[in-house]
């Protein structure tokens, strides 16, 4: 029998002790009158008036000393020490507590706050009751869960034991609150757009596919936050919209990429990419200041200050500066040779993928903040072309060697859009499963007219950079492969 099974068997025995004593080990409700944080904030007045309070929480530690016991209780709002004395609660109640209660159990206690001789805020228990009998012991707070995969798999234990991690997710919630408040304060309407799509417009990525039984057709999980839908809203007479939601991309995992993540996208009518750059710079600075109280950060080995000037970096010129390759005149074989020379692994040999890989090699040397501008038309099939005919009115904020957002003057010429979708369709036919799926009904909408528009999107990767953690670490429950179960014969 494993130690886990032994612990459960012993705790099931204690469960029966509670039941035999007439206690329900899993009642539906607590009679709590105060959170622990409430008690701590008003502690002096509680002590002075000898006010009784009822608190509830998980036992994090137990220390027994003959006829008395000290325990630490945590309720998610705060943590406090309780003192349980045989003389205060009676011998029978005390015996049941010592015989049946363990660390990790949830209990409720009624008591009077006081200060110990060592100066520690404590509650003297007058009565107690069980709220939840735990059948397994939470790992020691001192050592936690050492295996990284187990940490993610049992994230609830990881969060319980790590106050800094809990604070990180409170900070992440504040991050999205700040974004939402900024957008609304600038007159943007929050909208909801479909997560199931017939074609995945708005980005270049491999989608997740599923089947719609009622319509008997395949559909895709969205890879952008309603880009083509929000543009329809521009045509419909909504001049400012935004959405915060989940996107899904069936791609690889890295410190900066996951298959499911939260993004925000906004669309601003009668504006171009230059207007978008000003708004995004203000947004990033505001969020950093409101959430972190600063604008200077260190991430991925780079230090950057969002309050500094944001220079514009030309996509083609930067690649030529760092690699010597002119992406507009070089052949595909030239690009491949350079990538091999640089020791860069690459997938796909079409021009778009090779240019993108060269840029990804270069970007890691840029600390930022900066705006990457003037992308080749080929890598931005939804952006408005510049006068040179080769590049588009697109921008990406760069910090710590990576892009943390993407925006552009939206293409609203239906003939140009149709031609570019035809190029993407050719790439798909040639086997590039990350090329953009053409959305011909979107072209139909453009024929009715869409105003000049700037669109922009960014995601929780920006938050991950500001706290300098891998993207997986800033998700509450990152996707895990199912754990392999022991077969039944081995268990028996």
C-alpha positions as CSV (number, residue, x, y, z in Angstrom):
1,X,0.0,0.0,0.0
2,X,1.4,3.4,-1.0
3,X,1.8,6.2,1.6
4,X,-1.0,8.1,-0.2
5,X,-3.3,5.2,0.3
6,X,-2.2,4.8,3.9
7,X,-2.9,8.5,4.6
8,X,-6.4,8.2,3.1
9,X,-7.2,5.1,5.0
10,X,-6.2,6.7,8.3
11,X,-8.2,9.9,7.5
12,X,-11.2,7.8,6.5
13,X,-11.0,6.3,10.0
14,X,-11.1,9.8,11.5
15,X,-14.0,10.6,9.2
16,X,-16.0,7.8,10.9
17,X,-15.0,9.2,14.4
18,X,-16.6,12.5,13.4
19,X,-19.7,10.8,12.1
20,X,-19.9,8.6,15.3
21,X,-19.8,11.8,17.3
22,X,-22.8,13.2,15.4
23,X,-20.8,15.6,13.2
24,X,-21.5,16.0,9.5
25,X,-18.0,16.1,8.0
26,X,-19.3,18.0,4.9
27,X,-22.0,20.5,5.9
28,X,-23.4,22.8,3.2
29,X,-22.8,26.1,5.0
30,X,-20.6,27.8,7.4
31,X,-21.9,30.2,10.2
32,X,-18.9,32.4,9.7
33,X,-19.4,36.0,10.8
34,X,-16.1,37.6,9.7
35,X,-13.3,36.9,7.3
36,X,-9.8,36.5,8.9
37,X,-8.8,39.8,7.2
38,X,-11.8,41.5,8.9
39,X,-10.7,40.2,12.3
40,X,-7.1,41.3,11.8
41,X,-8.1,44.8,10.6
42,X,-10.4,45.4,13.6
43,X,-8.3,43.3,16.0
44,X,-7.8,45.9,18.7
45,X,-11.5,46.7,19.0
46,X,-12.3,43.0,19.1
47,X,-9.8,42.5,22.0
48,X,-10.9,45.6,23.9
49,X,-14.6,44.7,23.7
50,X,-14.0,40.9,24.1
51,X,-16.2,40.4,21.0
52,X,-16.9,36.9,19.9
53,X,-16.4,36.1,16.3
54,X,-16.8,33.0,14.1
55,X,-14.2,32.4,11.5
56,X,-13.6,29.5,9.1
57,X,-10.7,28.2,7.0
58,X,-8.2,25.5,6.2
59,X,-5.8,24.3,8.9
60,X,-2.4,25.0,7.5
61,X,-0.5,23.7,10.6
62,X,-1.1,22.1,14.0
63,X,1.0,22.2,17.1
64,X,-0.1,20.2,20.1
65,X,1.1,20.9,23.7
66,X,-0.5,18.5,26.2
67,X,-4.0,19.9,27.0
68,X,-3.8,22.7,24.4
69,X,-3.3,23.1,20.7
70,X,-2.3,25.9,18.4
71,X,-3.2,26.0,14.7
72,X,-2.9,28.4,11.8
73,X,-6.1,28.9,9.8
74,X,-6.2,30.3,6.3
75,X,-9.5,31.4,4.5
76,X,-8.2,33.0,1.3
77,X,-8.5,36.5,2.8
78,X,-6.0,36.1,5.6
79,X,-4.3,33.8,8.1
80,X,-4.4,33.8,11.8
81,X,-3.4,31.6,14.8
82,X,-6.1,29.9,16.9
83,X,-5.7,28.5,20.4
84,X,-7.7,25.5,21.5
85,X,-7.6,24.6,25.2
86,X,-9.2,21.7,26.9
87,X,-10.5,24.0,29.7
88,X,-12.2,26.3,27.2
89,X,-14.1,23.8,25.0
90,X,-14.4,20.8,27.3
91,X,-12.6,17.5,27.5
92,X,-14.9,15.6,25.1
93,X,-14.7,18.3,22.4
94,X,-11.0,18.6,22.8
95,X,-10.4,14.9,22.6
96,X,-12.5,14.7,19.4
97,X,-10.5,17.5,17.9
98,X,-7.1,15.9,18.7
99,X,-8.3,12.5,17.6
100,X,-10.1,13.4,14.3
101,X,-8.7,16.7,13.0
102,X,-5.7,17.0,10.8
103,X,-3.8,19.7,8.9
104,X,-5.7,20.4,5.5
105,X,-9.1,20.0,7.1
106,X,-11.5,23.0,7.0
107,X,-13.0,24.0,10.3
108,X,-15.1,26.7,11.8
109,X,-14.4,28.2,15.2
110,X,-16.1,30.6,17.5
111,X,-13.8,32.5,19.8
112,X,-12.4,35.7,21.3
113,X,-9.4,37.5,19.8
114,X,-6.4,38.1,22.2
115,X,-2.7,38.6,22.0
116,X,-0.3,35.9,23.2
117,X,2.7,36.6,25.4
118,X,4.9,36.6,22.3
119,X,2.7,39.3,20.8
120,X,0.9,37.1,18.2
121,X,-2.6,37.9,17.2
122,X,-4.7,34.8,18.2
123,X,-8.2,33.6,18.6
124,X,-9.1,31.7,21.8
125,X,-11.5,29.0,20.6
126,X,-14.8,28.5,22.6
127,X,-16.3,25.9,20.2
128,X,-15.4,24.4,16.8
129,X,-17.1,22.3,14.1
130,X,-15.8,20.5,11.0
131,X,-16.6,21.9,7.6
132,X,-14.6,19.6,5.3
133,X,-12.6,16.5,6.2
134,X,-9.6,16.3,3.8
135,X,-8.7,12.7,2.9
136,X,-5.2,13.7,1.7
137,X,-2.6,16.0,3.2
138,X,-1.5,19.1,1.5
139,X,2.3,18.9,0.9
140,X,4.5,20.8,3.3
141,X,4.5,24.6,2.8
142,X,8.2,24.5,3.3
143,X,8.9,22.2,0.4
144,X,5.8,22.5,-1.8
145,X,5.4,20.4,-5.0
146,X,8.9,20.0,-6.4
147,X,7.9,18.3,-9.7
148,X,7.1,21.0,-12.3
149,X,4.5,18.9,-14.1
150,X,2.8,18.0,-10.9
151,X,2.7,21.7,-10.0
152,X,0.7,22.4,-13.1
153,X,-1.5,19.3,-12.7
154,X,-2.3,20.1,-9.1
155,X,-2.4,23.8,-9.6
156,X,-4.9,24.2,-6.7
157,X,-2.2,23.0,-4.3
158,X,0.5,25.2,-5.9
159,X,-1.7,28.3,-5.5
160,X,-2.7,27.4,-2.0
161,X,0.9,27.2,-0.9
162,X,2.3,30.1,-2.8
163,X,1.0,33.5,-1.8
164,X,3.1,35.2,-4.4
165,X,1.5,33.1,-7.1
166,X,-2.0,34.0,-5.9
167,X,-1.0,37.6,-5.9
168,X,0.2,37.3,-9.5
169,X,-3.3,36.2,-10.6
170,X,-4.9,39.0,-8.7
171,X,-2.5,41.3,-10.5
172,X,-3.4,39.7,-13.8
173,X,-7.1,40.4,-13.1
174,X,-6.2,44.0,-12.4
175,X,-4.3,44.1,-15.7
176,X,-7.3,43.2,-17.7
177,X,-9.5,45.5,-15.6
178,X,-7.1,48.3,-16.5
179,X,-7.2,47.5,-20.2
180,X,-11.0,47.4,-20.2
181,X,-11.3,50.7,-18.2
182,X,-8.9,52.4,-20.6
183,X,-10.8,51.3,-23.7
184,X,-14.2,52.4,-22.2
185,X,-12.8,55.7,-21.0
186,X,-11.7,56.3,-24.7
187,X,-15.3,55.7,-25.9
188,X,-14.9,52.1,-27.1
189,X,-17.9,49.7,-27.0
190,X,-17.2,46.3,-25.6
191,X,-18.6,43.6,-27.9
192,X,-18.8,39.8,-28.2
193,X,-18.1,38.0,-31.5
194,X,-18.3,34.3,-32.5
195,X,-15.7,31.8,-31.2
196,X,-16.8,29.2,-33.7
197,X,-16.2,30.2,-37.3
198,X,-16.6,28.6,-40.8
199,X,-13.2,30.1,-41.8
200,X,-10.6,31.4,-39.4
201,X,-10.0,35.0,-40.5
202,X,-7.8,37.6,-38.9
203,X,-4.4,35.8,-38.4
204,X,-2.1,33.3,-39.9
205,X,-2.2,30.2,-37.7
206,X,-3.2,26.5,-37.7
207,X,-6.7,26.3,-36.2
208,X,-8.5,23.7,-34.0
209,X,-11.3,22.0,-36.0
210,X,-14.5,20.5,-34.7
211,X,-17.8,19.4,-36.1
212,X,-21.2,21.1,-35.7
213,X,-23.7,18.3,-35.5
214,X,-26.8,20.3,-36.0
215,X,-25.5,21.9,-39.2
216,X,-23.5,18.8,-40.1
217,X,-20.4,20.8,-41.0
218,X,-16.9,21.4,-39.8
219,X,-16.1,24.6,-37.9
220,X,-13.0,26.1,-36.4
221,X,-12.2,27.7,-33.1
222,X,-11.3,31.3,-33.7
223,X,-7.6,32.3,-33.9
224,X,-8.2,36.0,-33.5
225,X,-10.6,38.0,-31.3
226,X,-13.2,38.6,-34.0
227,X,-11.1,40.6,-36.4
228,X,-13.3,40.1,-39.4
229,X,-16.4,40.4,-37.3
230,X,-15.4,43.7,-35.7
231,X,-14.6,45.1,-39.1
232,X,-18.2,44.3,-40.1
233,X,-19.2,46.4,-37.1
234,X,-17.2,49.3,-38.6
235,X,-19.3,48.9,-41.7
236,X,-22.4,48.7,-39.5
237,X,-21.9,52.1,-38.0
238,X,-20.1,51.3,-34.8
239,X,-17.0,53.6,-34.8
240,X,-15.1,52.2,-31.8
241,X,-15.3,48.5,-30.6
242,X,-13.1,46.2,-28.6
243,X,-13.3,42.6,-27.3
244,X,-11.4,40.7,-24.6
245,X,-11.6,36.9,-25.1
246,X,-10.0,33.6,-25.7
247,X,-8.2,32.6,-28.9
248,X,-7.1,29.1,-29.9
249,X,-4.2,28.1,-32.1
250,X,-3.2,24.5,-32.8
251,X,0.5,25.2,-32.7
252,X,3.6,24.5,-30.7
253,X,4.3,25.3,-27.0
254,X,7.1,27.7,-25.9
255,X,7.7,30.2,-23.1
256,X,5.8,32.8,-25.4
257,X,3.2,30.6,-27.1
258,X,0.3,28.4,-25.9
259,X,-2.6,26.9,-27.8
260,X,-5.2,28.8,-25.7
261,X,-4.8,32.4,-24.4
262,X,-6.6,35.7,-23.8
263,X,-6.3,38.5,-26.3
264,X,-7.8,42.0,-26.7
265,X,-8.6,43.6,-30.1
266,X,-9.9,47.0,-30.8
267,X,-11.1,48.7,-34.0
268,X,-11.1,52.5,-34.5
269,X,-13.0,53.9,-37.5
270,X,-11.7,57.0,-39.5
271,X,-8.1,56.3,-38.2
272,X,-4.9,54.9,-39.5
273,X,-2.0,53.0,-38.1
274,X,-0.3,56.2,-36.9
275,X,-3.3,57.0,-34.8
276,X,-3.3,53.4,-33.5
277,X,0.4,53.7,-32.4
278,X,-0.4,56.8,-30.3
279,X,-3.3,55.1,-28.6
280,X,-1.4,51.8,-28.0
281,X,1.6,53.7,-26.5
282,X,-0.8,55.5,-24.1
283,X,-2.5,52.2,-23.3
284,X,0.7,50.3,-22.5
285,X,2.0,53.1,-20.3
286,X,-1.3,53.5,-18.5
287,X,-1.7,49.8,-17.7
288,X,1.9,49.5,-16.5
289,X,1.5,52.4,-14.2
290,X,-1.9,51.4,-12.8
291,X,-1.0,47.7,-12.3
292,X,2.7,47.8,-11.4
293,X,3.2,51.4,-10.3
294,X,6.2,51.8,-12.7
295,X,7.1,51.8,-16.4
296,X,10.6,50.3,-16.2
297,X,10.9,46.5,-16.4
298,X,13.4,43.7,-16.9
299,X,12.4,40.6,-18.9
300,X,14.1,38.0,-21.0
301,X,17.5,39.6,-20.3
302,X,16.4,43.0,-21.5
303,X,15.6,46.2,-19.6
304,X,13.1,48.6,-21.1
305,X,11.2,51.7,-20.0
306,X,7.7,52.2,-21.5
307,X,7.9,55.9,-20.6
308,X,10.9,56.4,-23.0
309,X,10.7,57.3,-26.6
310,X,9.4,54.5,-28.9
311,X,11.6,54.6,-32.1
312,X,10.2,53.1,-35.4
313,X,12.1,50.2,-36.7
314,X,11.7,49.4,-40.4
315,X,11.1,45.6,-41.0
316,X,13.2,45.3,-44.1
317,X,16.0,47.7,-43.1
318,X,16.5,45.9,-39.7
319,X,16.8,42.5,-41.4
320,X,19.3,43.9,-43.8
321,X,21.2,45.7,-41.0
322,X,21.6,42.5,-38.9
323,X,21.9,39.9,-41.7
324,X,22.9,41.6,-44.9
325,X,19.9,40.2,-46.7
326,X,17.6,42.5,-48.7
327,X,14.3,40.7,-48.4
328,X,12.9,42.5,-51.4
329,X,15.6,41.5,-53.9
330,X,17.0,38.3,-52.4
331,X,15.8,34.9,-53.7
332,X,14.4,32.2,-51.6
333,X,17.6,30.2,-51.9
334,X,19.6,33.3,-50.7
335,X,17.4,33.5,-47.6
336,X,17.8,29.8,-46.9
337,X,21.5,30.0,-47.2
338,X,21.6,32.9,-44.8
339,X,19.4,31.0,-42.3
340,X,21.7,28.0,-42.5
341,X,24.8,30.3,-42.0
342,X,23.2,31.8,-38.9
343,X,22.3,28.4,-37.6
344,X,18.6,29.1,-37.6
345,X,16.1,26.2,-37.9
346,X,13.3,27.0,-40.3
347,X,10.1,25.3,-41.5
348,X,8.6,26.0,-44.9
349,X,10.5,27.3,-47.9
350,X,8.0,29.8,-49.3
351,X,9.0,33.5,-49.3
352,X,6.7,34.6,-46.5
353,X,7.9,32.0,-44.1
354,X,11.6,32.7,-44.9
355,X,11.2,36.4,-44.4
356,X,9.3,35.8,-41.1
357,X,12.1,33.5,-39.8
358,X,14.8,36.0,-40.7
359,X,12.9,38.7,-38.7
360,X,12.5,36.4,-35.7
361,X,16.2,35.9,-35.7
362,X,16.7,39.7,-35.6
363,X,14.1,40.7,-33.1
364,X,15.8,39.1,-30.1
365,X,18.4,41.8,-30.2
366,X,15.9,44.6,-29.7
367,X,15.2,45.6,-26.1
368,X,12.5,48.2,-26.9
369,X,10.2,49.8,-26.4
370,X,9.9,50.3,-30.2
371,X,7.4,50.0,-33.0
372,X,8.2,47.6,-35.8
373,X,6.8,49.2,-39.0
374,X,6.6,48.8,-42.8
375,X,6.1,45.0,-43.0
376,X,6.2,43.3,-46.4
377,X,2.7,43.0,-48.0
378,X,3.1,39.3,-48.1
379,X,3.2,38.8,-44.3
380,X,0.2,41.1,-43.7
381,X,-2.7,40.1,-46.0
382,X,-5.3,42.3,-44.2
383,X,-3.2,45.5,-44.0
384,X,-3.5,48.6,-46.3
385,X,-0.5,48.9,-48.7
386,X,1.9,51.9,-48.5
387,X,2.7,54.0,-51.6
388,X,5.8,51.9,-52.4
389,X,3.6,48.9,-53.2
390,X,5.9,46.5,-51.3
391,X,5.1,47.3,-47.7
392,X,2.0,47.9,-45.5
393,X,0.8,50.4,-42.9
394,X,1.4,48.0,-40.0
395,X,3.0,48.3,-36.5
396,X,4.0,46.0,-33.7
397,X,5.2,47.0,-30.3
398,X,8.5,45.4,-29.5
399,X,9.8,44.8,-26.0
400,X,12.4,42.4,-24.7
401,X,13.2,41.0,-28.1
402,X,9.6,40.0,-29.0
403,X,6.4,41.5,-30.5
404,X,3.7,42.2,-27.9
405,X,0.9,43.2,-30.2
406,X,-0.1,43.9,-33.9
407,X,-2.0,46.6,-35.6
408,X,-2.5,48.2,-39.0
409,X,-4.5,50.4,-41.2
410,X,-7.1,47.9,-42.2
411,X,-7.4,47.0,-45.9
412,X,-10.8,48.2,-47.1
413,X,-10.3,47.9,-50.9
414,X,-12.5,44.9,-51.8
415,X,-10.5,44.2,-55.1
416,X,-7.2,44.3,-53.4
417,X,-8.5,42.2,-50.5
418,X,-9.8,39.6,-53.0
419,X,-6.5,39.4,-54.7
420,X,-4.6,39.0,-51.5
421,X,-6.9,36.2,-50.3
422,X,-6.3,34.5,-53.6
423,X,-2.5,34.5,-52.8
424,X,-3.3,33.0,-49.4
425,X,-5.5,30.4,-51.0
426,X,-2.5,29.4,-53.2
427,X,-0.3,29.1,-50.2
428,X,-2.8,26.8,-48.5
429,X,-3.1,24.7,-51.6
430,X,0.7,24.4,-51.6
431,X,0.7,22.9,-48.1
432,X,1.2,26.0,-45.9
433,X,-1.3,25.2,-43.2
434,X,-0.6,28.5,-41.3
435,X,-1.6,30.7,-44.3
436,X,-4.8,32.7,-43.8
437,X,-8.1,31.1,-44.9
438,X,-9.9,33.4,-47.4
439,X,-13.2,34.7,-46.2
440,X,-15.2,35.6,-49.3
441,X,-18.2,36.9,-47.3
442,X,-15.9,39.4,-45.7
443,X,-14.9,40.6,-49.2
444,X,-18.6,40.9,-50.0
445,X,-19.0,43.2,-46.9
446,X,-16.1,45.4,-48.2
447,X,-18.0,45.9,-51.4
448,X,-20.7,47.7,-49.4
449,X,-18.0,50.0,-48.0
450,X,-16.0,50.0,-44.7
451,X,-14.6,53.3,-43.4
452,X,-10.8,53.9,-43.0
453,X,-10.0,51.8,-39.8
454,X,-7.2,51.0,-37.5
455,X,-7.2,47.7,-35.8
456,X,-4.9,46.4,-33.1
457,X,-4.6,43.3,-30.9
458,X,-2.4,42.1,-28.0
459,X,-2.6,39.3,-25.4
460,X,-1.6,38.1,-22.1
461,X,1.9,37.6,-23.4
462,X,2.4,41.3,-22.7
463,X,1.5,40.7,-19.0
464,X,3.9,37.7,-19.0
465,X,6.7,40.0,-20.2
466,X,5.9,42.6,-17.6
467,X,6.2,40.0,-14.8
468,X,9.1,38.2,-16.6
469,X,7.5,34.8,-16.5
470,X,6.8,32.1,-19.2
471,X,3.3,32.4,-20.6
472,X,2.3,29.0,-19.1
473,X,3.1,30.3,-15.6
474,X,0.6,33.2,-15.9
475,X,-2.3,30.8,-16.8
476,X,-4.3,29.4,-13.9
477,X,-4.7,26.0,-15.5
478,X,-2.5,25.4,-18.5
479,X,-3.5,22.4,-20.6
480,X,-1.9,19.1,-19.6
481,X,-1.8,15.7,-21.1
482,X,-4.1,13.3,-19.1
483,X,-2.1,11.5,-16.4
484,X,-1.5,7.8,-17.2
485,X,-3.4,5.8,-14.6
486,X,-2.0,2.6,-13.1
487,X,-3.8,-0.4,-14.4
488,X,-6.4,-2.0,-12.1
489,X,-4.4,-5.2,-11.5
490,X,-1.4,-3.2,-10.2
491,X,-3.6,-1.3,-7.8
492,X,-5.1,-4.5,-6.5
